[in-house]
Amino acid sequence: MASKNGVVFEDFFPSMVEKLGAEGFMDELCNGFRLLVDEDKGVITFESLKRNSATVLGLQDMSDDELKCMLREADLDGDGSLNQMEFCVLMFRLSPDLMKGSRRWLEEVVMNEF
């Protein structure tokens, strides 16, 4: 559990993977992406993140600068927005325990595909 600006974050991702399996967890991440996406553009923009993060994620206390910083850090292709892959990478990076187990879960998904 971490705290910044009075916001408490508890990492539930590893237990979600255990409960849902790797493929189920990835489906949930994709659902999370869809909740934050700008429907017209198909990506998460600053505006869609700002509009949806307070209601969906309870992050109403995050400043515009904090939201922009999060977008910049996760924007791997430099287009100013997050596609689904960039969003999923960000979610993995936010969870240290998930990063540790990600190789095992990736192998599980690949094995199930083939």
Secondary structure, DSSP 4 states (H G I P E B T S, - for coil): -EEETTEEE---HHHHHHHHHHHHHHHHHHHHHHHHSBTTTTBB-HHHHHHHIIIII--TT--HHHHHHHHHHH-TTSSSSB-HHHHHHHHHHT-HHHHHHHHHHHHHHHHHH-
